[in-house]
Amino acid sequence: MTIRSEKYQDWINFFIHVNRETIYHLGSGATFPNVSGSMLAKLEIPIPPESEQKRIVAIMDEAFEGIDRAIANTEKNLANSRELFESYLNAIFTHKGDGWVEKTLGDVCEKVEYGSSAKSLVEGEIPVLRMGNIQNGAIDWSNLVYSIDKEEINKYLLKYNDVLFNRTNSDEHVGKTAIYKGEMPAIFAGYLIRIHRKEELIDADFLNFYLNSYTAREYGKSVMSRSVNQANINGTKLKSYPISLPSLSIQKQIVENLIFLRTETQRLETLYRRKLAALNELKQSILQKAFTGELTADTANQTTKAAQEAQEVNAA
């Protein structure tokens, strides 16, 4: 059926939204599938009477208005939960307490060590951590490569609480840092630096939090070398990082507080992501009902109530 009248436009828009995956797979092209007008013309669209279209579209508009408000509020809460931790972390290293001493990273480290330059394997004995495995201050154990080289494994085997610094990456990601907690035996690749800290002077988690703070990242930007699509902070520049230190006992107290807050914010982020998924599923469910004839007068009130409840859940 060829549809030219604008009176069907809202109905067609909803139809395309609910069937976007099906339409996407009609396209040709490996990277960016292209859906031609002739392909779209072959789609069969159920067309109820105009009065029924208007009634159903009105129901969906009302329900979607409530759901969209709930989604916007949830996305805002998700962003706020992330900002809460970042704000607290950055405040620690910009508002130092009494008795903190000014040092450089070189003052509190025995040495810095570049990782293995040997070619990694798809399969092997020991994982080789690369820059992509450094995420949000911790090790991401997905997308691993491996080594079977005994000499490399002996030389670069990670120890509990080793701090790894990403020395080469894009401007945005160079300098990201993670701490190894002994999750599984692993070595580290050449784009990473292992920091051999003086354990009597600096706590490993405190160092990791500092290097991921706004203060450290901004200093990194001031000393990094840049080339096309790549930036670098070498070991010498890493040792020049300024760092303010309280006593080791206070460092451990700060770390304990940071870990607690990070755990709570991660819990909130998980909750908000689940709410977003549930809200989007509710939206899709309403669309499906519209095009299967289930969104009738008997279900109108239920649909509106579902949207209202979604907003109330979001506010809880």
C-alpha positions as CSV (number, residue, x, y, z in Angstrom):
1,M,0.0,0.0,0.0
2,T,1.4,3.4,-1.0
3,I,0.8,6.0,1.7
4,R,1.1,9.7,0.8
5,S,-1.3,11.5,3.2
6,E,0.3,13.3,6.2
7,K,-2.6,12.0,8.3
8,Y,-0.7,8.7,8.6
9,Q,2.6,10.2,9.6
10,D,2.5,9.6,13.4
11,W,1.3,6.1,12.8
12,I,4.2,5.4,10.3
13,N,6.7,6.9,12.7
14,F,5.7,4.6,15.5
15,F,5.7,1.6,13.1
16,I,9.2,2.4,12.0
17,H,10.3,2.8,15.6
18,V,8.9,-0.6,16.7
19,N,10.3,-2.3,13.6
20,R,13.7,-0.6,13.4
21,E,15.7,-3.9,13.8
22,T,13.8,-5.5,10.9
23,I,14.2,-2.4,8.7
24,Y,17.9,-2.3,9.6
25,H,18.5,-5.8,8.4
26,L,16.8,-5.0,5.0
27,G,19.7,-2.7,4.2
28,S,22.7,-3.5,2.1
29,G,26.4,-2.6,2.8
30,A,28.8,-4.2,5.2
31,T,29.7,-1.2,7.4
32,F,26.7,1.1,7.1
33,P,23.7,-0.7,5.8
34,N,21.6,1.4,3.3
35,V,17.9,1.0,3.3
36,S,16.5,2.3,-0.1
37,G,13.1,3.8,-0.7
38,S,12.1,0.8,-2.8
39,M,12.9,-1.5,0.1
40,L,10.7,0.6,2.5
41,A,7.9,0.6,-0.1
42,K,7.7,-3.2,0.3
43,L,7.0,-3.0,4.0
44,E,3.4,-4.0,5.0
45,I,2.0,-1.6,7.5
46,P,-1.2,-2.4,9.3
47,I,-3.5,0.6,8.8
48,P,-6.5,0.9,11.1
49,P,-9.2,3.5,10.6
50,E,-8.0,7.1,11.0
51,S,-10.1,7.5,14.2
52,E,-8.5,4.4,15.7
53,Q,-5.0,5.6,14.7
54,K,-5.6,8.9,16.4
55,R,-6.9,7.2,19.6
56,I,-3.9,4.8,19.8
57,V,-1.4,7.5,19.0
58,A,-2.8,9.8,21.7
59,I,-2.5,6.9,24.2
60,M,1.1,6.3,23.2
61,D,1.9,10.1,23.3
62,E,0.6,10.3,26.8
63,A,2.4,7.2,28.0
64,F,5.7,8.2,26.3
65,E,5.6,11.6,27.8
66,G,5.7,10.1,31.3
67,I,8.3,7.5,30.3
68,D,10.5,10.1,28.7
69,R,10.4,12.2,31.8
70,A,11.4,9.2,33.9
71,I,14.2,8.4,31.5
72,A,15.6,12.0,31.6
73,N,15.5,12.0,35.4
74,T,17.2,8.6,35.6
75,E,19.9,9.7,33.2
76,K,20.5,12.8,35.3
77,N,20.7,10.7,38.5
78,L,23.2,8.4,36.8
79,A,25.4,11.3,35.8
80,N,25.1,12.8,39.3
81,S,26.2,9.5,40.9
82,R,29.3,9.4,38.7
83,E,30.1,13.1,39.4
84,L,29.7,12.6,43.2
85,F,32.7,10.2,43.3
86,E,34.8,12.2,40.9
87,S,34.1,15.4,42.9
88,Y,35.1,13.7,46.2
89,L,38.2,12.1,44.7
90,N,39.4,15.4,43.2
91,A,38.8,17.3,46.4
92,I,41.2,15.1,48.3
93,F,44.1,16.0,46.0
94,T,43.3,19.7,45.7
95,H,42.4,20.4,49.4
96,K,45.3,18.8,51.3
97,G,45.2,18.4,55.0
98,D,47.7,19.5,57.7
99,G,51.0,17.6,57.6
100,W,50.9,16.6,53.9
101,V,54.3,16.8,52.3
102,E,55.1,17.7,48.7
103,K,56.9,15.0,46.7
104,T,57.4,13.8,43.2
105,L,56.5,10.3,42.0
106,G,60.2,9.7,41.6
107,D,60.7,10.4,45.3
108,V,58.3,7.7,46.4
109,C,59.2,5.0,43.8
110,E,62.2,2.8,43.4
111,K,61.9,2.7,39.6
112,V,59.4,2.6,36.7
113,E,59.5,-0.4,34.4
114,Y,58.2,-0.8,30.8
115,G,56.4,-4.0,29.9
116,S,57.0,-6.8,27.5
117,S,57.6,-5.9,23.8
118,A,57.3,-9.6,22.7
119,K,54.5,-10.5,20.3
120,S,51.4,-11.8,22.0
121,L,49.3,-14.8,21.0
122,V,45.6,-15.5,20.7
123,E,46.0,-18.4,23.1
124,G,48.8,-19.2,25.6
125,E,49.8,-19.8,29.1
126,I,49.6,-16.3,30.8
127,P,47.4,-13.3,29.9
128,V,49.3,-10.2,28.7
129,L,47.5,-7.0,29.9
130,R,47.4,-4.2,27.3
131,M,46.2,-0.6,27.4
132,G,42.6,-1.7,26.6
133,N,42.6,-3.7,29.8
134,I,43.1,-0.6,31.9
135,Q,39.6,0.6,32.7
136,N,38.2,2.9,35.5
137,G,41.2,2.3,37.8
138,A,41.0,-1.5,37.6
139,I,41.9,-4.4,35.3
140,D,39.3,-5.4,32.6
141,W,39.8,-9.1,32.0
142,S,38.1,-9.2,28.7
143,N,39.7,-9.2,25.2
144,L,42.9,-10.9,26.5
145,V,46.0,-12.0,24.6
146,Y,48.6,-14.4,25.9
147,S,52.2,-15.4,26.2
148,I,54.1,-18.7,26.4
149,D,57.5,-17.1,26.7
150,K,59.0,-18.3,30.0
151,E,61.6,-15.6,30.1
152,E,59.0,-12.8,29.5
153,I,56.7,-14.4,32.1
154,N,59.4,-14.5,34.7
155,K,60.4,-10.9,34.1
156,Y,57.0,-9.3,33.8
157,L,54.8,-11.4,36.1
158,L,52.6,-9.0,38.1
159,K,52.6,-9.0,41.9
160,Y,49.7,-8.1,44.1
161,N,49.1,-4.3,44.3
162,D,51.3,-3.5,41.3
163,V,50.1,-0.2,39.8
164,L,50.1,0.0,35.9
165,F,50.3,3.3,34.1
166,N,49.2,3.6,30.4
167,R,52.1,5.5,28.8
168,T,50.9,5.5,25.2
169,N,47.3,6.1,23.9
170,S,45.1,8.8,22.6
171,D,45.2,12.2,24.3
172,E,42.0,11.3,26.2
173,H,43.2,8.0,27.5
174,V,47.0,8.2,28.0
175,G,47.9,8.2,31.7
176,K,44.9,6.0,32.8
177,T,46.0,3.8,35.6
178,A,44.9,0.5,37.2
179,I,45.9,-1.6,40.2
180,Y,46.4,-5.4,39.9
181,K,44.8,-7.3,42.7
182,G,46.0,-10.8,41.9
183,E,42.8,-11.8,40.1
184,M,44.8,-14.3,37.9
185,P,48.5,-14.6,36.9
186,A,49.4,-12.0,34.2
187,I,52.2,-10.0,32.7
188,F,52.0,-6.6,31.1
189,A,52.7,-5.2,27.6
190,G,55.1,-2.5,26.5
191,Y,52.6,0.4,26.4
192,L,52.2,0.0,30.1
193,I,54.6,1.0,32.9
194,R,54.8,-0.8,36.3
195,I,55.5,1.6,39.2
196,H,57.8,0.1,41.8
197,R,56.7,2.1,44.8
198,K,58.5,2.5,48.1
199,E,55.9,0.6,50.2
200,E,56.9,2.5,53.4
201,L,56.0,5.8,51.8
202,I,53.0,5.3,49.6
203,D,50.0,3.0,49.6
204,A,49.3,1.3,46.3
205,D,45.6,2.2,46.2
206,F,46.3,5.8,47.2
207,L,48.7,6.0,44.3
208,N,46.2,4.5,41.9
209,F,43.5,6.9,43.0
210,Y,45.9,9.9,42.7
211,L,46.9,9.0,39.2
212,N,43.3,8.7,38.1
213,S,42.4,12.0,39.7
214,Y,41.7,15.3,37.8
215,T,44.9,16.8,39.4
216,A,47.2,14.0,38.0
217,R,45.4,13.8,34.6
218,E,45.8,17.6,34.1
219,Y,49.5,17.4,35.0
220,G,49.8,14.6,32.5
221,K,48.3,16.7,29.7
222,S,51.0,19.4,30.4
223,V,53.9,17.0,29.9
224,M,52.7,14.5,27.3
225,S,54.3,14.3,23.9
226,R,51.9,14.3,21.0
227,S,52.0,12.9,17.5
228,V,49.3,11.9,15.0
229,N,46.4,10.2,16.8
230,Q,48.8,9.3,19.7
231,A,50.1,10.8,22.9
232,N,52.9,9.5,25.2
233,I,54.1,10.1,28.8
234,N,57.4,8.3,29.3
235,G,58.9,7.0,32.5
236,T,61.0,10.1,33.1
237,K,57.9,12.4,32.9
238,L,55.9,10.0,35.0
239,K,58.5,10.3,37.8
240,S,58.1,14.1,37.6
241,Y,54.4,14.0,38.7
242,P,54.0,16.1,41.8
243,I,52.1,14.3,44.6
244,S,51.1,15.5,48.1
245,L,51.3,12.8,50.8
246,P,49.9,12.4,54.3
247,S,51.2,9.7,56.6
248,L,50.8,6.1,55.5
249,S,48.1,5.5,58.1
250,I,46.0,8.5,56.8
251,Q,46.5,7.4,53.2
252,K,44.9,4.0,54.2
253,Q,42.0,5.8,55.9
254,I,41.5,7.9,52.7
255,V,41.6,4.8,50.6
256,E,39.0,3.1,52.8
257,N,36.7,6.0,52.4
258,L,37.2,6.2,48.6
259,I,36.6,2.5,48.2
260,F,33.3,2.7,50.2
261,L,32.1,5.7,48.2
262,R,33.1,4.1,44.9
263,T,31.2,0.9,45.8
264,E,28.1,2.9,46.7
265,T,28.2,5.0,43.5
266,Q,28.7,1.8,41.4
267,R,25.7,0.3,43.2
268,L,23.6,3.3,42.3
269,E,24.9,3.3,38.7
270,T,23.8,-0.3,38.3
271,L,20.4,0.5,39.8
272,Y,19.9,3.5,37.4
273,R,21.0,1.5,34.4
274,R,18.5,-1.2,35.2
275,K,15.8,1.4,35.5
276,L,16.7,2.8,32.1
277,A,16.5,-0.7,30.6
278,A,13.1,-1.3,32.2
279,L,11.8,2.1,31.0
280,N,12.9,1.4,27.4
281,E,11.4,-2.1,27.6
282,L,8.1,-0.6,28.7
283,K,8.2,1.8,25.8
284,Q,8.8,-1.1,23.4
285,S,6.0,-3.1,24.9
286,I,3.5,-0.3,24.4
287,L,4.6,0.0,20.7
288,Q,4.2,-3.8,20.2
289,K,0.7,-3.7,21.7
290,A,-0.3,-0.9,19.4
291,F,0.6,-2.9,16.3
292,T,-0.9,-6.2,17.5
293,G,-4.2,-4.7,18.3
294,E,-3.9,-5.0,22.1
295,L,-3.8,-1.3,22.8
296,T,-7.5,-0.9,23.0
297,A,-9.8,1.2,25.2
298,D,-9.6,-1.6,27.8
299,T,-5.8,-1.3,28.0
300,A,-5.5,2.5,27.7
301,N,-5.8,3.1,31.5
302,Q,-3.3,0.3,32.2
303,T,-0.8,1.8,29.8
304,T,-1.1,5.3,31.3
305,K,-0.8,3.8,34.8
306,A,2.4,1.9,33.8
307,A,4.0,5.1,32.6
308,Q,3.1,6.9,35.9
309,E,4.4,4.0,37.9
310,A,7.6,4.1,35.9
311,Q,8.1,7.7,36.9
312,E,7.4,6.9,40.6
313,V,9.9,4.0,40.6
314,N,12.5,6.4,39.2
315,A,11.9,8.9,42.0
316,A,12.2,6.2,44.7
